[in-house]
Amino acid sequence: MATIHKNPLVTVDIIIKTQGGIVLIERRNPPYGWALPGGFVDYGETIEQAAIREAKEETSLCVTLEEQFHTYSDPKRDTRHHTISTVFIAHSHDIPKAADDAKNLGIFFQKNLPNPIVFDHEKIIDDFFKYQNGMKRIHIFT
């Protein structure tokens, strides 16, 4: 009998800076709520390629990746699967438009975030704003 291995799934999330805020999507599929654009890395694709593709698919934006922000790997971050997500910071000067898995989208600021924010994206967004506001050494580990 063959051994069955269960490995975490590899994903990316993208913090897209535009018009002074960040782009969040309202999810068309469960879990419902607001989230960073992102998704699964396809076989044969780099995580950078996946981030650019997912940003385009969900927001219609051509993005420029600025930096790899952090990798989030809490097994409970997604109730559907154990996922490991590498988060990128990117920017775009285009106008976003909801597409693919996004029912809606918006540009949000630190003081006007929507509710509910799904997965661990509220933590990621909080870590990002701390980083952006000068806390270069954020303490993400628990």
C-alpha positions in Angstrom: 0.0 0.0 0.0 1.4 3.4 -1.0 2.1 6.0 1.7 -0.1 9.1 1.3 1.6 12.4 2.1 -0.3 15.5 3.1 1.7 18.6 2.5 0.8 22.2 2.9 -0.4 24.0 -0.2 1.7 26.9 -1.5 0.0 30.3 -1.9 0.8 33.9 -2.4 -0.9 37.1 -1.2 -0.3 40.6 -2.6 -0.5 43.9 -0.8 -1.1 46.2 -3.7 -0.5 49.9 -3.0 -2.4 52.3 -5.2 -4.0 55.7 -4.8 -2.6 56.0 -1.3 -4.2 52.9 0.0 -4.2 49.1 -0.5 -6.5 46.9 -2.6 -8.7 44.4 -0.9 -11.2 42.1 -2.6 -14.5 40.9 -1.5 -14.5 37.2 -2.0 -17.0 35.6 -4.4 -16.5 32.1 -2.8 -16.3 30.8 0.8 -15.0 31.9 3.1 -16.9 35.1 2.4 -15.5 38.5 3.4 -12.6 40.7 2.4 -9.1 39.6 1.7 -5.8 40.5 0.1 -5.7 39.4 -3.6 -3.9 36.1 -3.9 -4.2 32.4 -4.5 -2.5 29.1 -5.2 0.9 28.8 -7.0 0.5 26.7 -10.1 2.9 23.8 -10.9 5.9 25.1 -12.8 5.4 28.7 -11.7 7.6 30.8 -9.4 5.9 32.6 -6.5 6.7 35.9 -8.1 4.9 34.8 -11.3 2.0 33.6 -9.2 1.7 36.9 -7.4 1.7 38.9 -10.6 -0.8 36.5 -12.2 -3.2 36.5 -9.2 -3.1 40.3 -8.9 -4.1 40.5 -12.6 -6.8 37.8 -12.4 -8.5 39.3 -9.3 -8.0 43.0 -9.6 -7.2 43.6 -13.4 -4.1 45.4 -12.3 -0.6 45.0 -13.8 1.6 45.2 -10.7 5.2 45.8 -10.0 6.5 43.7 -7.1 8.5 45.8 -4.7 9.6 43.2 -2.2 8.8 39.9 -0.5 7.3 40.9 2.8 6.9 37.7 4.9 5.8 34.1 4.8 2.8 33.1 7.0 2.4 29.5 7.8 0.1 29.0 10.8 -1.7 25.7 10.0 -5.0 27.4 11.1 -4.6 30.4 8.8 -7.1 28.9 6.3 -9.9 26.7 7.6 -10.1 24.8 4.3 -6.5 23.6 4.0 -3.1 24.0 5.6 -1.5 26.7 3.4 1.8 28.5 3.5 1.6 32.0 1.9 4.4 34.2 0.8 3.2 37.8 0.9 4.5 40.4 -1.6 4.3 44.2 -1.5 3.5 45.6 -4.9 2.2 48.8 -6.5 0.2 49.8 -9.5 -0.9 53.0 -11.1 -3.8 51.5 -13.0 -7.5 51.5 -11.8 -8.5 48.2 -10.2 -11.5 46.3 -11.3 -12.9 43.2 -9.6 -12.5 40.0 -11.7 -12.3 36.2 -11.3 -12.8 35.2 -7.6 -13.4 38.8 -6.6 -17.1 39.9 -6.3 -16.1 43.4 -5.5 -13.0 45.4 -4.5 -12.0 48.6 -2.8 -9.0 50.7 -1.9 -8.7 50.9 1.9 -6.6 52.8 4.4 -5.3 51.8 7.8 -8.3 53.6 9.5 -11.1 52.4 7.2 -10.6 48.6 6.8 -13.7 46.6 5.9 -15.3 43.8 7.9 -15.0 40.9 8.0 -11.5 40.3 6.8 -10.9 36.5 6.3 -8.0 34.1 6.8 -5.2 35.7 8.7 -5.2 38.8 6.4 -6.1 41.2 9.2 -2.8 40.2 10.9 -0.9 40.5 7.6 -2.4 44.0 7.0 -1.6 45.1 10.5 2.0 43.8 10.1 2.2 45.7 6.8 1.0 49.0 8.3 3.5 48.6 11.2 6.3 48.0 8.8 5.2 50.9 6.5 5.1 53.2 9.6 8.7 52.5 10.5 8.6 49.4 12.6 11.2 47.7 10.3 11.6 44.7 12.7 8.1 43.5 13.2 7.7 40.6 15.5 5.5 38.1 13.7 6.5 34.9 15.5 4.2 33.5 18.1 
